Amino acid sequence: MSLRHPGRKQPARQPSPATGNPALDLFHRNWQALEKLQAKIDKQALNCRDIYQRFTSEIEPLERQQCELIFALAKRLVDFTARKSFTLWQRETLHHWIHDLISYIESNPFRGEMDLAPLFHQIQTNTALHMDDEQLDYQCDVLTQMLMETCGHCPDDIDTLREMLKNPDRLNEYMMNAARQHMAEECNTVDKEEDDRFDDDELFADEPLFGTEQQDAFAHARARREQEEEARIEQLFSKSSLKQLYRKLALALHPDREPDPVMQAEKTRIMGQLSQAWENKEMFTLLQLAHTHLPEFDNLLSDENLAYLNPMLKRQLRELEVSYYGGQDGLMGAVLHKFKQSSKKKTEQAFAEHRDYLLRDIDHLTAQLAEITTLQTLKPYLAARWDQQQMRWDEEEDDMEWLFR
């Protein structure tokens, strides 16, 4: 829970002067460290929320538009794979281009409900149309090896294998049947093992299972620690010093003693928190309220209270440190990694640069879709991509020349 009211700016606390009581001084240091770290976490959360909200409003619509255009371009290019008037390098370049587009869509979190399976089926079907017998036999060998690795068997009939290459639905049906057969065999094996294990259980019923003693020991130790912790909290809440703290808080926060209607409503809310904290034995909430609303808070903490509270605050501090430095996961983490920079100026620059990139790419994709409608308009794009690939290969060869100098 937060140590601070989320909607209220807290005044900076000055370091507490030494009290002459080492345990109380340690309590003050731990509490101030917690407040300082919690303030950082609150600021971090607010900043992250603002960045993510800005991303969803400014950038995400462009990301989705870009993804939709890439999907449309991939579908357009897949339609060309059935055409025959390509040279070998043109067909390879076309397939590499489609592969790059589909790979981008597969890894894109903004793809939505785009179904890529029909594209894969169409590519496989169209590719088989242009294979001669030698190429088909080679692909049948590849398919045989793949089926043996995944299913443990494959059709013996070469015509069936060729049909699978030309019709992806036949291949999918074969693999689904193999998967169902494998699952049925697994179930039968499990049932037999269960029967055998039942017989073994009767023979060795008096002997503990391997590892059971160690697992029981760990579980027992964990349960004992939890019970000891609950007992300490129960004992602490039964002490007169903590009861006195609760009564003083209830007296200070009682809404009937407040003439101002606004403050009365606020105290009613806080009084509800106090009652719930006492009923549920939420020590941290109780300390927060006392630290905020009771000037004489220090005088109400006994040495026995402090002996329990100081280790508790230390554990809470470690948990907050993990939360603060751990970072975010998933899409939120990726967005923050991209746009949360060391300064506001750099954050603005990151948003501007990525927005400009998306707008340029959207314009480029829109132009490609408008122009690539025939083989004549497609082939210049294939030539340009082929030249780019050749340049990359030449650069890689240059990078390797140092080995022979």
C-alpha positions in Angstrom: 0.0 0.0 0.0 1.1 3.6 -0.5 2.4 5.5 2.5 1.2 8.7 1.0 -2.1 10.1 0.0 -2.0 9.8 -3.9 -3.8 13.1 -4.5 -2.1 15.3 -2.0 1.4 16.7 -2.2 3.2 15.9 1.0 5.6 18.3 2.6 9.2 17.3 2.8 10.0 15.8 6.2 13.1 16.8 8.0 15.3 14.1 9.4 14.2 13.2 12.9 16.6 14.3 15.7 18.2 11.6 17.8 16.0 10.6 20.7 18.6 8.7 22.7 16.7 5.5 22.1 18.5 3.5 19.4 15.4 1.4 18.6 13.3 4.5 18.1 16.0 6.2 16.0 16.2 3.1 13.8 12.4 3.2 13.4 12.6 6.9 12.3 15.3 6.1 9.8 13.4 3.1 8.3 10.2 5.1 8.1 11.8 8.1 6.4 13.5 5.7 4.0 10.1 4.1 3.2 8.5 7.5 2.7 11.3 8.6 0.4 11.1 5.5 -1.7 7.3 5.5 -1.8 7.4 9.1 -3.0 9.7 7.9 -5.9 7.4 5.0 -6.6 4.4 7.3 -6.7 6.2 9.7 -9.0 7.4 6.8 -11.2 3.9 5.4 -11.4 2.4 8.7 -12.4 5.1 9.4 -15.0 4.7 5.9 -16.4 0.9 6.2 -16.5 1.2 9.6 -18.4 3.6 8.1 -20.9 1.5 5.1 -21.5 -1.7 7.1 -21.9 0.0 9.4 -24.3 1.3 6.4 -26.3 -2.2 4.9 -26.5 -3.7 8.1 -27.8 -0.9 9.4 -30.1 1.1 6.4 -31.2 -1.0 3.2 -30.9 -3.5 4.3 -33.7 -0.6 4.8 -36.1 0.9 1.4 -35.0 -2.4 -0.3 -35.9 -2.7 1.5 -39.2 0.8 0.6 -40.1 0.1 -3.1 -39.2 -3.1 -3.1 -41.3 -1.2 -1.7 -44.3 1.6 -4.3 -44.0 -1.0 -7.1 -43.8 -2.7 -5.7 -46.9 0.7 -5.5 -48.8 1.5 -9.1 -47.7 -1.8 -10.3 -49.1 -1.2 -8.4 -52.3 2.2 -9.9 -52.8 1.0 -13.4 -51.9 -1.4 -13.2 -54.8 1.6 -12.7 -57.2 3.2 -16.0 -56.1 0.8 -17.9 -58.4 2.2 -16.1 -61.5 4.7 -17.9 -63.7 6.6 -15.1 -65.4 9.3 -14.6 -62.7 13.0 -15.4 -62.9 14.5 -17.5 -60.1 16.0 -14.4 -58.3 12.7 -12.5 -58.7 10.7 -15.3 -57.1 13.2 -15.7 -54.3 13.2 -12.0 -53.6 9.4 -11.9 -53.6 9.2 -14.8 -51.1 11.8 -13.1 -48.9 9.8 -9.9 -49.0 6.6 -11.7 -48.0 8.5 -13.5 -45.2 9.8 -10.3 -43.8 6.3 -8.7 -43.8 4.6 -11.7 -42.2 7.4 -12.0 -39.5 6.8 -8.4 -38.6 3.1 -8.9 -38.3 3.5 -12.1 -36.2 5.6 -10.2 -33.6 3.4 -7.1 -33.6 1.2 -6.6 -30.5 -1.1 -4.4 -32.6 -2.1 -7.1 -35.2 -5.5 -7.6 -33.6 -7.5 -10.4 -35.2 -5.4 -10.7 -38.4 -5.4 -14.3 -39.5 -2.1 -15.3 -41.2 -3.0 -19.0 -41.7 -4.7 -18.4 -45.1 -1.6 -16.5 -46.3 0.7 -19.5 -45.4 -1.7 -21.9 -47.2 -1.8 -19.8 -50.3 1.9 -19.4 -50.4 2.4 -23.2 -50.1 -0.2 -23.9 -52.7 1.1 -21.4 -55.2 4.7 -22.4 -54.7 4.0 -26.0 -55.5 2.5 -25.0 -58.8 5.8 -23.9 -60.2 7.9 -26.9 -59.1 9.1 -29.4 -61.7 9.3 -33.1 -60.8 12.8 -32.8 -59.4 11.9 -29.9 -57.2 8.8 -31.7 -56.0 10.8 -34.8 -55.2 13.2 -32.8 -53.2 10.4 -31.1 -51.2 8.8 -34.4 -50.6 12.0 -35.6 -49.0 12.0 -32.5 -46.8 8.4 -33.1 -45.9 9.1 -36.8 -45.1 11.9 -35.8 -42.8 9.7 -33.2 -41.1 6.8 -35.6 -40.6 9.0 -38.3 -39.2 10.4 -35.8 -36.7 7.1 -34.5 -35.6 4.7 -37.4 -36.0 7.0 -40.5 -36.0 5.6 -41.6 -39.4 4.7 -40.4 -42.8 2.8 -41.6 -45.9 4.6 -44.1 -48.1 2.9 -43.0 -51.2 4.8 -40.3 -53.2 1.6 -39.0 -54.7 0.1 -38.4 -51.3 3.2 -36.4 -50.3 3.0 -34.4 -53.5 -0.7 -33.7 -52.8 0.2 -32.5 -49.3 2.6 -30.0 -50.8 0.0 -28.7 -53.2 -2.9 -28.8 -50.7 -2.0 -27.6 -47.2 -5.3 -28.7 -45.9 -4.3 -32.3 -46.6 -1.1 -31.8 -44.7 -2.9 -30.2 -41.7 -5.5 -33.0 -41.6 -2.7 -35.6 -41.6 -0.8 -33.9 -38.8 -4.0 -33.3 -36.7 -4.9 -37.0 -37.0 -1.4 -37.9 -35.9 -1.7 -35.6 -32.9 -5.0 -37.1 -31.9 -3.6 -40.6 -32.2 -0.5 -39.6 -30.1 -2.8 -38.1 -27.4 -4.9 -41.3 -27.3 -1.7 -43.4 -26.9 -0.5 -41.0 -24.1 -3.8 -41.4 -22.3 -3.6 -45.2 -22.5 0.0 -45.1 -21.2 -1.0 -42.9 -18.3 -3.9 -45.1 -17.4 -1.6 -48.2 -17.4 1.0 -46.3 -15.3 -1.7 -45.3 -12.8 -2.8 -49.0 -12.5 0.8 -50.1 -12.0 1.4 -47.3 -9.5 -1.8 -48.4 -7.6 -0.3 -51.9 -7.3 3.0 -50.5 -6.2 1.2 -48.3 -3.6 -0.3 -51.4 -2.0 3.1 -53.1 -1.8 4.9 -50.0 -0.4 2.1 -48.3 1.4 4.1 -48.0 4.6 7.2 -46.4 2.9 7.3 -42.6 2.3 7.6 -41.4 -1.2 11.0 -40.1 -2.4 11.4 -36.5 -1.4 8.2 -36.4 0.7 10.2 -35.9 3.9 12.1 -32.9 2.5 8.9 -31.4 1.1 7.1 -31.9 4.4 10.0 -30.3 6.2 9.9 -27.2 4.0 6.2 -26.9 4.3 6.3 -27.4 8.0 9.0 -24.7 8.4 7.0 -22.2 6.2 3.8 -22.9 8.2 5.7 -22.5 11.4 7.1 -19.1 10.3 3.6 -17.9 9.3 2.2 -19.1 12.6 4.9 -17.3 14.5 4.3 -14.1 12.5 0.6 -14.3 13.2 1.2 -14.9 16.8 3.5 -11.9 17.1 0.9 -9.7 15.4 -1.8 -11.0 17.7 0.3 -10.5 20.7 1.3 -7.0 19.6 -2.4 -6.0 19.0 -3.3 -7.2 22.5 -0.7 -4.9 24.2 -2.0 -1.9 26.1 0.4 0.4 24.3 -1.0 -0.4 20.9 -4.6 -0.2 22.2 -3.7 3.2 23.6 -2.4 4.3 20.2 -5.7 3.1 18.6 -7.9 4.9 21.1 -5.9 8.1 20.7 -6.3 7.8 16.9 -10.0 7.2 17.2 -10.4 10.2 19.4 -8.4 12.5 17.1 -10.2 11.3 14.0 -13.7 11.0 15.3 -15.9 12.9 12.8 -18.4 14.0 15.5 -15.7 16.3 17.0 -15.2 18.1 13.6 -17.6 21.1 12.9 -16.4 21.6 9.3 -18.6 19.4 7.0 -15.8 18.8 4.5 -13.3 17.8 7.2 -16.0 15.7 8.9 -16.5 13.7 5.7 -12.7 13.3 5.4 -12.4 12.1 9.0 -15.3 9.7 8.4 -13.4 8.2 5.5 -10.1 7.9 7.5 -12.0 6.5 10.5 -13.3 3.7 8.3 -9.7 2.9 7.3 -8.7 2.9 11.0 -11.5 0.6 12.0 -10.7 -1.8 9.2 -7.0 -1.8 9.9 -7.6 -2.6 13.6 -10.1 -5.3 12.8 -7.8 -7.0 10.2 -4.7 -6.3 12.2 -3.1 -4.3 9.4 -0.1 -3.0 11.3 1.3 -0.9 8.5 -1.9 1.0 7.9 -2.2 1.7 11.6 1.4 3.0 11.7 0.7 5.2 8.7 -2.3 6.8 10.3 -0.6 7.3 13.6 2.5 8.7 12.1 0.3 11.2 10.1 -2.3 12.2 12.7 -0.7 11.8 16.1 2.1 14.3 17.1 2.8 12.2 20.2 3.3 9.1 18.1 6.8 8.4 19.3 5.8 8.3 23.0 3.3 5.6 22.2 5.8 3.1 20.9 7.2 0.8 23.5 10.5 -1.1 23.2 8.5 -4.3 22.7 6.6 -2.7 19.8 9.8 -1.5 18.2 11.5 -4.9 18.5 8.8 -6.2 16.1 8.2 -3.0 14.0 11.8 -2.4 12.9 12.3 -5.7 11.2 8.9 -5.4 9.6 9.8 -1.9 8.2 13.1 -3.3 6.9 11.2 -6.1 5.0 8.7 -3.6 3.6 11.6 -1.4 2.4 13.2 -4.4 0.5 9.8 -5.1 -1.1 9.5 -1.5 -2.3 13.0 -1.6 -3.6 12.2 -4.6 -5.7 9.0 -2.8 -7.0 10.9 0.4 -7.8 13.9 -1.1 -9.6 12.2 -4.2 -11.1 10.6 -2.3 -14.0 7.5 -3.2 -16.0 6.8 -6.3 -18.1 4.9 -6.8 -21.4 3.6 -4.0 -23.6 3.8 -1.5 -20.8 7.5 -2.3 -20.3 8.2 -2.1 -24.0 6.5 1.3 -24.2 8.4 2.7 -21.2 11.7 1.3 -22.5 11.1 3.2 -25.8 9.7 6.5 -24.6 10.6 7.0 -20.9 13.8 8.9 -21.2 16.1 10.7 -18.8 14.6 14.1 -19.4 11.3 15.6 -20.6 13.0 16.9 -23.7 14.4 13.5 -24.6 11.0 11.9 -24.0 9.4 14.5 -26.4 12.1 13.7 -28.9 11.4 9.9 -28.7 7.7 10.4 -29.3 8.3 12.8 -32.2 10.9 10.6 -33.9 8.7 7.5 -33.6 5.6 9.3 -34.8 7.5 10.7 -37.8 8.8 7.2 -38.6 5.3 5.7 -38.5 3.8 8.5 -40.7 6.6 8.1 -43.3 6.1 4.3 -43.3 2.3 4.6 -43.6 2.7 7.0 -46.6 5.3 4.6 -48.1 3.0 1.5 -47.7 0.0 3.4 -49.0 2.0 4.3 -52.1 3.2 0.7 -52.6 -0.4 -0.6 -52.4 -1.5 2.0 -54.9 1.2 1.2 -57.4 1.8 -2.5 -57.1 -1.1 -3.9 -59.0 0.5 -5.6 -61.9 3.7 -7.6 -62.6 5.1 -4.6 -64.5 4.8 -2.4 -61.4 6.0 -5.1 -59.0 9.2 -6.0 -60.7 11.0 -2.7 -60.2 10.4 -3.1 -56.5 11.9 -6.6 -56.6 14.9 -5.3 -58.5 15.5 -2.6 -55.9 15.2 -5.2 -53.0 17.6 -7.5 -54.9 20.1 -4.7 -55.3 19.9 -3.8 -51.6 20.5 -7.5 -50.7 23.5 -7.6 -53.0 24.9 -4.5 -51.3 24.5 -6.1 -47.9 26.3 -9.2 -49.0 29.1 -7.2 -50.5 29.5 -5.3 -47.2 29.6 -8.6 -45.3 32.3 -9.9 -47.6 34.3 -6.6 -47.0 34.0 -7.2 -43.2 35.6 -10.6 -43.6 38.6 -9.4 -45.6 40.6 -8.5 -42.5 40.9 -12.3 -41.8 43.2 -12.7 -44.8 45.4 -9.6 -44.4 
